[in-house]
């Protein structure tokens, strides 16, 4: 029998999602625009006082990154659900969890990674001390995959609901809190010249855990949603 | 055309299937057996549960009661083997609007394997001039043709096709009949729904009428 290989399927789906994201660039950059706009409004709305901004910076950047990811989450499976591609995915001979992982990775590449890359720019707006830039980037690098992975569970659970957006936020926001706490505290600690290895290692552990387990939950949720 | 799947005899069997839509009973105690080389045509009025039955047979929807068996094994217990054996074209076409027709088929092939040539399959379905057009430029009939082209990419003993004739012109309908005929003559089996008269009287055709 012509057993389809798993890796080509994984990369095939990953490439497909990246291609679709590229062709819908206008929509794809929405979370990034949101991230930059909101974070850059803070200095205007509060004060240009560097000390105040410096205190706020880790929290502002991370809360904004989290909300930007959350906003994009609803679309993860919606398109595939509406045009029937999701049925084809579920019925394909591939492990569904692996397919879910491909979608999560694609989502991270078009949202989490760009957020990580532009974060130093926002850190500059917000007067974050230079020594905290590394911690900020690393915390985003480890933290945003967790957001994508956990978000995919909520997206899969709510994909069949016509207005799943609010429910999705309520479902997954509480699960984002640990990431927010550790990540913002890492950046804050770095800004004060304290060691941050502990928080970063915890974030990395969360990332590994989420990327391993979330696809399984997402796959189960997709089957339920299609039923 | 040679039967590319190693086909001893396969058997799709449903026992005591029951489905609800909300509180409404669509069907209950439904039994069917389909063997290699047979076509099952499901018909019935709108809302009778044709699509639900096909989704249940494909394993997308769990029945309220009853079980679907493939070669004597419940399909929910050996999903991988069943997925290997099944080609499903649903009510929704599954063609991504942002990809070209050819890209759509290439991705599908990566996911499901099979060694059919995507270009050949699309040419067969009469889409040779749309190969590089994005999905959103296709008409409803062309989209259906592209979805049906998936059947040609990977030989599978069982085809489940929901409303294959919808939106197709006369040539398209004849083409679908031809595909079904080839599949059955190669020893495969086909389950399809249709409101229309199916011109397949030369094949071993079983009929199932829902909602009467």
HADDOCK unambig.tbl for C-alpha pairs under 7 A between the chains (distance, minus, plus):
assign (segid A and resid 1 and name CA) (segid B and resid 5 and name CA) 7.00 0.50 0.50
assign (segid A and resid 2 and name CA) (segid B and resid 113 and name CA) 6.44 0.50 0.50
assign (segid A and resid 2 and name CA) (segid B and resid 114 and name CA) 5.98 0.50 0.50
assign (segid A and resid 3 and name CA) (segid B and resid 113 and name CA) 6.45 0.50 0.50
assign (segid A and resid 4 and name CA) (segid B and resid 112 and name CA) 5.79 0.50 0.50
assign (segid A and resid 4 and name CA) (segid B and resid 113 and name CA) 4.13 0.50 0.50
assign (segid A and resid 8 and name CA) (segid B and resid 110 and name CA) 6.03 0.50 0.50
assign (segid A and resid 9 and name CA) (segid B and resid 110 and name CA) 4.90 0.50 0.50
assign (segid A and resid 9 and name CA) (segid B and resid 111 and name CA) 4.60 0.50 0.50
assign (segid A and resid 12 and name CA) (segid B and resid 107 and name CA) 5.90 0.50 0.50
assign (segid A and resid 12 and name CA) (segid B and resid 110 and name CA) 5.86 0.50 0.50
assign (segid A and resid 13 and name CA) (segid B and resid 107 and name CA) 6.84 0.50 0.50
assign (segid A and resid 16 and name CA) (segid B and resid 107 and name CA) 6.98 0.50 0.50
assign (segid A and resid 20 and name CA) (segid B and resid 98 and name CA) 5.82 0.50 0.50
assign (segid A and resid 20 and name CA) (segid B and resid 99 and name CA) 6.97 0.50 0.50
assign (segid A and resid 23 and name CA) (segid B and resid 98 and name CA) 6.74 0.50 0.50
assign (segid A and resid 83 and name CA) (segid B and resid 92 and name CA) 5.87 0.50 0.50
assign (segid A and resid 83 and name CA) (segid B and resid 93 and name CA) 6.43 0.50 0.50
assign (segid A and resid 83 and name CA) (segid B and resid 94 and name CA) 4.95 0.50 0.50
assign (segid A and resid 83 and name CA) (segid B and resid 95 and name CA) 6.63 0.50 0.50
assign (segid A and resid 83 and name CA) (segid B and resid 96 and name CA) 6.93 0.50 0.50
assign (segid A and resid 84 and name CA) (segid B and resid 92 and name CA) 4.85 0.50 0.50
assign (segid A and resid 84 and name CA) (segid B and resid 93 and name CA) 5.84 0.50 0.50
assign (segid A and resid 84 and name CA) (segid B and resid 94 and name CA) 4.02 0.50 0.50
assign (segid A and resid 85 and name CA) (segid B and resid 94 and name CA) 4.06 0.50 0.50
assign (segid A and resid 85 and name CA) (segid B and resid 95 and name CA) 6.73 0.50 0.50
assign (segid A and resid 91 and name CA) (segid B and resid 83 and name CA) 5.79 0.50 0.50
assign (segid A and resid 92 and name CA) (segid B and resid 83 and name CA) 5.89 0.50 0.50
assign (segid A and resid 92 and name CA) (segid B and resid 111 and name CA) 6.33 0.50 0.50
assign (segid A and resid 92 and name CA) (segid B and resid 112 and name CA) 5.52 0.50 0.50
assign (segid A and resid 93 and name CA) (segid B and resid 80 and name CA) 5.49 0.50 0.50
assign (segid A and resid 93 and name CA) (segid B and resid 83 and name CA) 4.84 0.50 0.50
assign (segid A and resid 93 and name CA) (segid B and resid 84 and name CA) 5.56 0.50 0.50
assign (segid A and resid 93 and name CA) (segid B and resid 112 and name CA) 6.06 0.50 0.50
assign (segid A and resid 94 and name CA) (segid B and resid 111 and name CA) 6.87 0.50 0.50
assign (segid A and resid 226 and name CA) (segid B and resid 60 and name CA) 6.53 0.50 0.50
assign (segid A and resid 227 and name CA) (segid B and resid 60 and name CA) 5.83 0.50 0.50
assign (segid A and resid 227 and name CA) (segid B and resid 61 and name CA) 4.30 0.50 0.50
assign (segid A and resid 227 and name CA) (segid B and resid 62 and name CA) 6.45 0.50 0.50
